[in-house]
Amino acid sequence: MNVGGPAIQVCTISKGLPEKDFEQLLLTGNCEPDEIDYLELNRIVLPTVEVVGLGRSISFLGDLKALLFLRKQLQDFKPDIIHTHTFKAGALGRIAALTIRPKPLRIHTFHGHLLEGYLKGAKLSILLQIERFLARKTHLLVSVGRKVMDDLITHGVGKTEQFRIIPPGFPIDPSLETKALPRSLSERNSEFRCVWVGRFVDIKRPERIVEIARLLKEKVSPIRIFMVGDGHLRKDLESQCIRERLPVTFMGWQSDIHKILTGFDALILTSANEGTPISIIEAQRLGKPVVATDVGSVSEVMVQNESGFVLDYSIDGFVEKLELLARNNNLYLQFSDKAKKFSFERFSAERLVNDHMKLYQELINISS
């Protein structure tokens, strides 16, 4: 339950399901030392059991211990449905479910996938074999976006009739929404503040921000980029930006991204692969236009040329679109308004919970 899309979605669903109809148990692993637990951070109280040995890293003994622990928990709880999220927990959870009697009905949600940009060669082949096998043993598969689903089917993971597309959803925080009004050009004091949010790892391509910042400096642009997050690439990139005096500010890890986003004018996403980026949806809910690479289901959570720009990555392309928003106040306000309306219409917590209630009922009907 490290801070991120899957944790937010699981909590939103769990808190939204009516207690009179659903008895729940959340089985969760351990966060890594450089991660923050979403439940602890937000003081969320759910019926939760921490699975001994379950972590992000691969460990034969740890994973075996986690599998046996999961099996015992499932035997005791006797669920009608087991709903798994993420690759590691999804694999161990479904395997455990297959070893008990009676077998619970099985659903797995893909918040993205690891098929592009993460693994290569033998590791990718093993991953595919695992995902294909588990898909055959799963009653329903959920994808957060159509592109993610299409990629999985293309690689032989699941069949079209198994999949359901359920986009993310978020509860509304009125106190933050009212503070997130777009700033006029005069209020911005000639500085247009963009924010990049993510882990400083290869797949997120944070080095692209350095490339973009070099061109912004060369053009004497009014744009400054703020980078939120941490990871093994951060130190070198930060040193590089300081050395070259680039218009980039590093903010480190922030516990409340939603609140942080209220202070910026636009969001930048430079990833080489994504599922359905939660940061894009959250930014748009606050009226922040987005400039992002066309990867994963990014294009499904934005309105191209109306709430932001979805681009094949090029330094010139990103700088051009950022400057267009920074220098044209009327256009910026139009994008801001569209971003907010689109995000509220499509990504509410109520819709997310209702979609899952229908999914669970469908699965019960299929099995009866």
N, C-alpha and C positions, 0 to 999 in steps of 0.2 A: 504493500500500500504506500509505496514511495510517491511523493507529490508528482502528479501527472494525469494524463487523460484517463487511463483505466481506473485509477483510484477515485477520481472525481465522479465518473459515471457509476461505478459500483455503489458508492455512498448515496448518490442521488436516487438511484433505483431502490436501494434497500430502505432508505428513509421514507420513500414515497409509497411503498406497498402497504395496503391496509392490514393492520395486525389481526383483524378478525378473519381474514382470508388466507394469510401467509404466515407460517412459522418459519423463521429464517435462522441460519447459522453461517457466519462469515469465517472461512478458513483462510488465513493469510500468512505469508512468509515473513522473513526478516529483512529489513532495509540494510543496504550496504553502509559502511561508515561515513561515506560522503553524501548520503541521501537523507531526506527528512520524511518521517512518517506522517502521511496525510491525516490519519485519525488523531494522532497526538497533537499535531499542529492546530487542528480545528476543534479539538476537544469533542470529537464525535463519539457518541456512545451507541454501539451496536452489539448484538450478541456475537462476540468474536472469540476465536481460538487461534493462537499463534502456533503455526505448524513447526515443530522441532526439525531443524535441518534444512528447511526450505529457504533458499536464497537465490540471488541472480546468478552467481557463479556455479559452474558445473563441478560437482563433487560426488564421486561414486558412493562413498559411505554416507555423506550428508543427504543425498537424494534418495538412497535406499531407506534411510531412517525416516525421511519425510513421507515416502510412499507408505510405509508401514503405519505411521502415525495417522495419515489421511484415511487409510483403510479402517482403522479402529474408530475414528471419529464418525465415518459414514455408517459403520455397523451400528454404532450407538444411536445416532440421530435418525437413521432410516429415512432419508429424504425421498420424496417422490421425484424430484428433479434436482440434478446437479448442473449448475451453470458456471463454466470456467472462463477465465480471462488470462491473456498473455501466454506465451509459448511454454515456458517451464511449468508454471502452475497448471496450465491447460493439459499438458501431457501427463503429469503425475496424477492430477485429479481424475482424468478420464480413465487412466489405467486402474487406479484404485476403485473406481466405480464399477469397472468390468469384473472385478474379483469378488464382489459381495453378492449376497442373495437376500431379497430380490434386487435385481439391478435397477438403479434409478434411471429415469429418462435423462438424456444427455444433450446439453446445448453448449456450444463454445462460441465466444465472440472474438473476432479478429479486429483489434484496434489499429492494425497495420500488419506488416509482415516483414520477414527477414530475408526475403528472396532476392532482393536487389540492394547492392551496396554494403552488405554486412559480411556475408560469407562467400567463399569461393571453393571450387574443386571438391575434394572429398567431404569437407564439412557441409557444404551446401547440399550435396547428394544425400548425405545421412539425414539432414534436416528435412528434405523433401520426402524421403521414405517414411519418416516418422509422421509428418503432417498428413500424408496420403493415407497411411494406415489408420490414424486416429479419426480422420474425416469419415472413413467407411464405418467406424464404430460410433458415430455421433448422429443423433436424430436430426437436429437442426443446427445450422451454422449461421452466425450473425456477422455481417460486415458493417462497419461504420460508414462505408462509402461504396459506390458502384465500381470505381477504379480498383479499389482493393479487392473486391470480389472477382472482378474480371481477371486480375493478375493471378489470383489463387487458382481459379478454374483453368486458366491457360497452363499452369504448372501441374495440373492434375490433382489439385487439392479440393476435393468435394465436387458435387454436381450442382448444376444450376437450380434444380428443384429443391435442393437442401438449404439454399441460402435465403436469408431475409436481410434486407438492408434497413438498419435502424441508426440514423444519425445521432450524434451526441445531443445532450440537453443539459441545461443549467438552471438552477434556482436564481431568482431575481433578488438582488440586494438594492433596494430603493435608495439607500443612503449614498451608495456609490454611483448609481445611475444618474442622480440629479447633479452630482459634482462633475460629471464627465462631459460637460458641454464643450463643443469645439471652440478653440481660441481663434479670435479674428487675427488678421495679419498684424494689426497694431499691437495687440496683446502679446503676440509672439516676440515682440522686440527684435524683429528681423532674424530671429533664430528659429529654424524649423527642426523640432526634436523628433528623431526617429528612434525606435527601440527594437533591438534584436533580443529574443528570449530563447534560451535553450542550453543544452549541455555542450561544452567545448570538446566535441568529439568529431572524428572525421566525417561521419555521415551527415552532420549538420552544417558542414562546410563554413565554419566561422572565419576562415582565412579570406573568404570572399568579401567580408566587410572591410578588411584592410585594403583590398584592391579597389573597392568602391570609394573608400575614404581618400585614397591617393588622388583619384580623379576629382573628387569634390574639392580637395585642397587646391589642386591645379586650377580649377575653374573659379576659385574664390566663392564657393557656394555658401548660402546661408544655412546649410544643413549640418547638424551634428548628430552622430549616431551614438546611442548608449547601448552597451551590451550587458545583459542580465543573465547570470548563470555561472557555472564553474565546470572544471574538467581539465584533463591533462594538457590540452592545447592552450589554455588561457595564458599561462605565464609568458610563453614565448611571444604570443600575439600582442600582449599588453606591452612588453618591452619594445617590440617593433614599433608600435604606435607612438610610444613616448619618444623613442629615438628619432622618428621621422616627423614628430609633432603633427600627427594626423588628428582630424576632428572626431575622435572616438573617446568615449568615457566608459571605463569598466566599473560596473556596480556590484559585481560578485553575486552570490546567491541571495535571493530575496524570498521571504516566506510567503508573502501575499502578492502574487503576480497581478491579480485582478486590480488591487489597489494601486500598484505601481503603474499599470497601463493608463490610469486616469491622467497621469502627468505628462503624457506624450502626445504627439500629433499624428503619428503613423507607425505602423508595424512593418518590419522587414523580415522576411523568411528566405534563407539562402540554401536550404537543405537539398541534398542529392536524392533523398528518399523520405517519404512521410506516409502516414496513414491518413487520418483526418485531424490536422493540427488544432488542438484545443485553443492555442494562443490566438489563432486567427479569428475564431468564433468569439472569444472573449473580447478581443480588441474591437471588433465590429459592433458588439453590443454596447460598447462605450463610445461609439461614433468615430472610431479610428480607421481610416482607410488602410489598405494593406498592399504591399508590393512583394510578390512571392514567386518562387520558382514553380514551374508547372510539373509537379511531382505528386504521386499518390492521388488522393482525393481532394487536393487543394482547390481545384477549379469547381468542386461541388459545394464548397462552403463559402464561396464568394460570387459576386455578380461581376463578370469581366467588364472592365471599362465603365463600371457604375459604382461599385463599392471598393474597387481596387484594381490592380493589374496583376495578371498571371502571365509570367514570361519564361521563355527559355533563357537560361542564365547568360548574360553578357554584362560586362561592366558598364558599357555605354547605355544599354537598355535600362538597367536599374537606375543609373544616375538621371537619365532623361525623364523617367516617370516620377522619380522623387522630386526633381526640380519643378516639374509640371504642377505637382500638388503644392509645393512650397511657395511658388511665385504667383499662382492663380487662386486668389481667395474664394471667388465665387464657385469655381470648380471644386475646390477643397470642401466647401460647405455642402455642395450637392452630393459628393461622395460620402461625406460624414453622415448625412441624413439617410441615404440609401443603405449604408452599412448597418446602421442601427435598426432600421425597419426590417431589413432582410433577416438579420440575426435573431431578433425577437420573434418573428413569425415562424422561423424554421427550427429553432433550437431551445425550446422551453423545457423545463423539468417536467411539467405536466404531460407533455407529449411523449417524452422519453419513458416515463412510468407507464402511461397508458399503452404504449407500443409493447412494452415487456409483459404487461398483464395479458394482452391479447396473444402474445407469443406463447406464454405458459399455458393458456387455455387451449390454444391450437395444438400444442404438443400433447396435452391430456386427451384431446378429442381424437388425435391421430392414433394414440396408443390404445384407446378403448374400443 
